[in-house]
Amino acid sequence: MITKLYVDVTNYLNELKNDEQGVTAIEYGLIGVAMAAFLILTFASDGSLITALDGAFDDIAADLDAF
């Protein structure tokens, strides 16, 4: 009886280990979370990227006003 239980549990754990269904969805979810965190950290602070973009748009606006 204990041997059958051991075999059943071992087989179940092997099937669970080899089951790859849903792995891709989890990977895409993790990539989405990482990208969201990166974007929040990049655009939430007044870092050099924000300053550079602001300066570039100001230069474009000044050039358009010059016409």
Backbone hydrogen bonds, N-H to C=O, Kabsch-Sander energy under -0.5 kcal/mol:
donor,donor_aa,acceptor,acceptor_aa,energy
5,L,1,M,-2.1
6,Y,2,I,-2.6
7,V,3,T,-2.6
8,D,4,K,-2.7
9,V,5,L,-2.6
10,T,6,Y,-2.6
11,N,7,V,-2.7
12,Y,8,D,-2.4
13,L,9,V,-2.5
14,N,10,T,-2.1
15,E,11,N,-2.4
16,L,12,Y,-2.5
17,K,13,L,-2.3
18,N,14,N,-1.9
19,D,15,E,-0.9
20,E,18,N,-0.6
23,V,20,E,-1.6
26,I,22,G,-1.7
27,E,23,V,-2.4
28,Y,24,T,-2.6
29,G,25,A,-2.1
30,L,26,I,-2.4
31,I,27,E,-2.3
32,G,28,Y,-2.4
33,V,29,G,-2.2
34,A,30,L,-2.3
35,M,31,I,-2.5
36,A,32,G,-2.4
37,A,33,V,-2.4
38,F,34,A,-2.2
39,L,35,M,-2.6
40,I,36,A,-2.5
41,L,37,A,-2.5
42,T,38,F,-2.3
43,F,39,L,-2.6
44,A,40,I,-1.9
45,S,41,L,-0.8
47,G,45,S,-1.7
51,T,47,G,-1.9
52,A,48,S,-2.6
53,L,49,L,-2.5
54,D,50,I,-2.5
55,G,51,T,-2.4
56,A,52,A,-2.4
57,F,53,L,-2.4
58,D,54,D,-2.0
59,D,55,G,-2.3
60,I,56,A,-2.2
61,A,57,F,-2.4
62,A,58,D,-2.3
63,D,59,D,-2.3
64,L,60,I,-2.3
65,D,61,A,-2.0
66,A,62,A,-1.3
67,F,63,D,-0.6
67,F,64,L,-0.7
